Amino acid sequence: MTSSEIVELRRTLGQLRHCVGGLRARYGDVAAVQRLANDVERLDIDATELLDLESTPRQREAPRVEREVVVVPDTPYDPKLWTDADDEGLGGYRHRT
């Protein structure tokens, strides 16, 4: 975002803030006006973050993350692992009478 875009955004936010103030004067502090005021405040916070991004150098590369590779064998599992195991929702392996 260029500096002229940021200046225009700030100017527009000022106009929005003024309009919301007029709505508050007309309708009072109803929920819809409160939400609009909150939205304008959030937009102002985001615009400030953009200004901060402009002043700091950009990081072009994602940070490197060390990853551990886990090898899963293709061989079948030992059937003893599944002794007394139940599949949720399927009623288990054993028929109960």
C-alpha positions as CSV (number, residue, x, y, z in Angstrom):
1,M,0.0,0.0,0.0
2,T,1.4,3.4,-1.0
3,S,1.5,6.3,1.4
4,S,-1.1,8.1,-0.7
5,E,-3.4,5.1,-0.2
6,I,-2.8,5.2,3.5
7,V,-3.6,8.9,3.6
8,E,-6.8,8.4,1.7
9,L,-7.7,5.5,4.0
10,R,-7.2,7.7,7.1
11,R,-9.2,10.5,5.5
12,T,-12.1,8.1,4.7
13,L,-12.0,6.7,8.3
14,G,-12.3,10.2,9.6
15,Q,-15.4,10.7,7.5
16,L,-16.8,7.4,8.6
17,R,-16.2,8.4,12.3
18,H,-18.0,11.7,11.7
19,C,-21.0,9.9,10.1
20,V,-21.2,7.4,12.9
21,G,-21.2,10.3,15.3
22,G,-24.1,11.9,13.5
23,L,-26.0,8.5,13.6
24,R,-25.3,8.3,17.3
25,A,-26.8,11.8,17.8
26,R,-29.9,10.9,15.8
27,Y,-30.6,7.3,17.0
28,G,-28.8,7.2,20.3
29,D,-26.5,4.4,21.5
30,V,-28.5,1.6,19.9
31,A,-26.8,-1.7,19.0
32,A,-26.5,-1.0,15.3
33,V,-24.7,2.3,16.0
34,Q,-22.4,0.6,18.5
35,R,-21.5,-2.1,15.9
36,L,-20.7,0.6,13.3
37,A,-18.6,2.5,15.8
38,N,-16.8,-0.8,16.6
39,D,-16.2,-1.5,13.0
40,V,-14.7,1.9,12.4
41,E,-12.4,1.4,15.4
42,R,-11.3,-2.0,14.0
43,L,-10.6,-0.5,10.6
44,D,-8.5,2.2,12.3
45,I,-6.5,-0.4,14.2
46,D,-5.9,-2.3,10.9
47,A,-4.8,0.9,9.2
48,T,-2.3,1.5,12.0
49,E,-0.9,-2.0,11.6
50,L,-0.4,-1.3,7.8
51,L,1.5,1.9,8.8
52,D,3.7,-0.2,11.0
53,L,4.3,-2.7,8.2
54,E,5.4,0.1,5.9
55,S,8.1,1.2,8.4
56,T,9.5,-2.2,9.1
57,P,11.4,-4.3,6.5
58,R,9.4,-7.1,5.0
59,Q,10.4,-10.7,5.6
60,R,10.3,-12.4,2.3
61,E,11.0,-15.9,3.4
62,A,8.9,-18.0,5.8
63,P,10.8,-19.0,8.9
64,R,12.4,-22.4,8.7
65,V,10.8,-25.1,10.8
66,E,12.6,-28.3,11.8
67,R,10.5,-31.3,11.0
68,E,10.8,-34.8,12.2
69,V,10.2,-37.5,9.6
70,V,8.3,-40.5,10.9
71,V,8.5,-43.6,8.8
72,V,5.4,-45.8,8.9
73,P,6.1,-49.4,7.8
74,D,4.0,-51.0,5.1
75,T,4.0,-54.4,7.0
76,P,0.8,-55.5,8.8
77,Y,0.5,-54.7,12.4
78,D,0.7,-57.5,15.0
79,P,-2.9,-58.7,15.6
80,K,-2.2,-58.7,19.4
81,L,-2.4,-54.9,19.2
82,W,-6.2,-55.2,18.5
83,T,-7.1,-57.6,21.2
84,D,-10.1,-56.3,23.2
85,A,-10.3,-53.2,20.9
86,D,-13.7,-51.9,19.8
87,D,-14.5,-49.7,16.8
88,E,-16.6,-46.8,18.1
89,G,-20.1,-47.0,16.8
90,L,-19.7,-50.5,15.3
91,G,-20.3,-52.5,18.4
92,G,-16.9,-54.1,18.6
93,Y,-15.4,-57.3,17.3
94,R,-17.0,-59.8,19.6
95,H,-20.7,-60.7,19.4
96,R,-22.1,-60.5,22.9
97,T,-25.0,-62.8,23.6
